[in-house]
Amino acid sequence: MKLTEPQKKQFLNIVYRHTNPIRPHEAAIVSSILRIHTGEHFWRFQKNVYCPGCRRELTTLDYFLSGLKHHTVDFILKQICPDYEQHGTCDHEADAINVDKIDIVPHGIQIACIVCGDVYESGFYELYAHPGCKGYVIRLSQAKYDALLKEAGLAPAV
């Protein structure tokens, strides 16, 4: 289902309800790793996802650092700002209320806890948002997408 701009904003409000924003100190770490400032409010991760070991709620930083096991920093930079190499800058502050794109991810996820090292595993992709070229890039499973569309009142009539 392709969303209109007003529907994207409505969907983003639901995403906000289901995610926690990155903490300022975590945003500083992510920015340092990526070597760009991307704006603190752009990074969000699913609420109520807990480490199986220490039971701490996992954060965007847990997710981001776990992603570095599978993706290079350059890959992540290209996901956030494809023209970064050409312009050498990436400023997303002005686009914080837009949805750049919604990616349905067809695989599960593994997130290592930065406190105890235990790994949270899920058969589906948890809700995650990061900066994109024109606003948020939202990544989630098809089932989560369908549930959030329904919650937003945007699900197609059957």
C-alpha positions as CSV (number, residue, x, y, z in Angstrom):
1,M,0.0,0.0,0.0
2,K,1.5,3.3,-1.1
3,L,0.9,6.0,1.5
4,T,0.1,9.7,0.7
5,E,2.1,12.4,2.4
6,P,-0.6,13.0,5.1
7,Q,-0.9,9.2,5.6
8,K,2.9,9.0,6.1
9,K,2.7,11.7,8.8
10,Q,-0.2,9.7,10.5
11,F,1.9,6.5,10.3
12,L,4.9,8.3,11.7
13,N,2.8,9.3,14.8
14,I,2.1,5.7,15.4
15,V,5.8,4.8,14.9
16,Y,6.6,7.4,17.6
17,R,4.2,5.7,20.0
18,H,5.9,2.3,19.5
19,T,9.5,3.5,19.7
20,N,11.9,5.1,22.0
21,P,14.1,8.0,20.8
22,I,17.9,7.6,21.0
23,R,19.4,9.0,24.1
24,P,21.7,12.0,23.7
25,H,24.9,10.2,24.7
26,E,24.0,7.3,22.3
27,A,23.4,9.8,19.5
28,A,26.9,11.2,20.1
29,I,28.4,7.8,19.8
30,V,26.5,7.0,16.6
31,S,27.5,10.4,15.1
32,S,31.1,9.8,16.1
33,I,31.2,6.3,14.4
34,L,29.5,7.6,11.3
35,R,31.5,10.9,11.2
36,I,28.4,12.9,10.5
37,H,25.7,14.7,12.6
38,T,22.3,13.2,11.8
39,G,20.1,14.6,14.5
40,E,19.2,12.9,17.7
41,H,15.4,12.7,17.0
42,F,15.9,10.6,13.9
43,W,17.1,7.4,15.6
44,R,14.3,5.3,17.2
45,F,13.9,1.7,18.2
46,Q,11.0,-0.5,19.2
47,K,9.8,-0.2,22.8
48,N,9.6,-3.2,25.1
49,V,12.4,-5.3,23.6
50,Y,14.5,-6.7,26.4
51,C,17.8,-8.4,26.8
52,P,17.3,-12.1,27.6
53,G,20.2,-12.0,30.1
54,C,20.0,-8.8,32.2
55,R,16.4,-7.8,31.2
56,R,17.5,-4.3,30.3
57,E,15.3,-2.6,27.6
58,L,17.4,-2.6,24.4
59,T,18.1,0.7,22.9
60,T,19.0,2.2,19.5
61,L,22.6,2.0,20.4
62,D,22.4,-1.8,21.0
63,Y,20.7,-2.2,17.7
64,F,23.1,0.1,15.8
65,L,26.3,-1.5,17.2
66,S,24.9,-5.0,16.5
67,G,24.3,-3.9,12.9
68,L,28.0,-3.2,12.6
69,K,28.6,-7.0,12.7
70,H,26.8,-7.3,9.4
71,H,27.2,-3.9,7.7
72,T,30.2,-1.6,7.2
73,V,30.0,2.1,8.3
74,D,30.2,3.0,4.6
75,F,27.1,0.8,3.9
76,I,25.2,2.5,6.7
77,L,26.3,6.0,5.5
78,K,24.9,5.2,2.0
79,Q,21.6,4.1,3.5
80,I,21.4,7.4,5.4
81,C,22.8,9.8,2.9
82,P,23.5,8.3,-0.6
83,D,25.2,11.5,-1.8
84,Y,27.4,11.8,1.3
85,E,30.6,10.9,-0.7
86,Q,29.8,13.5,-3.3
87,H,28.9,16.4,-0.9
88,G,30.8,15.4,2.2
89,T,27.9,16.5,4.4
90,C,24.6,15.2,5.6
91,D,22.1,17.5,7.3
92,H,18.8,16.0,8.3
93,E,17.6,18.4,10.9
94,A,15.0,20.1,8.7
95,D,13.3,16.9,7.6
96,A,12.3,15.4,11.0
97,I,8.6,15.3,10.3
98,N,8.8,13.5,7.0
99,V,9.0,9.8,6.0
100,D,11.6,9.2,3.3
101,K,10.7,5.5,2.9
102,I,9.3,2.5,4.6
103,D,11.3,-0.7,4.2
104,I,9.7,-4.1,4.8
105,V,12.5,-6.4,6.0
106,P,11.9,-10.1,5.4
107,H,14.3,-11.5,7.9
108,G,14.7,-11.7,11.7
109,I,17.2,-9.8,13.8
110,Q,19.9,-10.4,16.5
111,I,20.8,-7.6,18.9
112,A,23.6,-8.0,21.4
113,C,23.1,-6.2,24.7
114,I,25.9,-3.7,25.3
115,V,25.7,-4.3,29.0
116,C,25.9,-8.1,29.4
117,G,26.5,-9.3,25.8
118,D,23.6,-11.7,25.6
119,V,21.8,-11.7,22.3
120,Y,18.1,-11.0,21.7
121,E,16.9,-12.9,18.7
122,S,13.6,-12.5,16.9
123,G,12.2,-14.3,13.9
124,F,11.0,-10.9,12.6
125,Y,12.5,-7.5,12.2
126,E,11.8,-5.1,15.1
127,L,10.6,-1.5,14.4
128,Y,13.5,0.8,13.8
129,A,13.8,4.3,12.3
130,H,16.9,6.1,11.1
131,P,17.6,9.2,9.1
132,G,17.3,9.1,5.3
133,C,17.7,11.6,2.5
134,K,14.4,13.4,3.0
135,G,13.3,12.2,6.4
136,Y,12.9,9.0,8.3
137,V,13.6,5.6,6.9
138,I,11.4,3.2,8.8
139,R,12.3,-0.5,8.8
140,L,10.0,-3.2,10.1
141,S,8.5,-6.6,9.3
142,Q,5.4,-7.0,7.1
143,A,3.3,-8.1,10.1
144,K,4.4,-5.1,12.2
145,Y,3.7,-2.8,9.2
146,D,0.2,-4.2,8.8
147,A,-0.5,-3.9,12.5
148,L,0.6,-0.3,12.6
149,L,-1.4,0.6,9.5
150,K,-4.5,-0.9,11.2
151,E,-3.7,1.1,14.4
152,A,-3.4,4.3,12.4
153,G,-6.7,3.6,10.6
154,L,-4.9,3.2,7.3
155,A,-5.4,-0.5,6.7
156,P,-7.0,-1.3,3.3
157,A,-10.6,-2.5,3.4
158,V,-10.8,-6.2,2.9
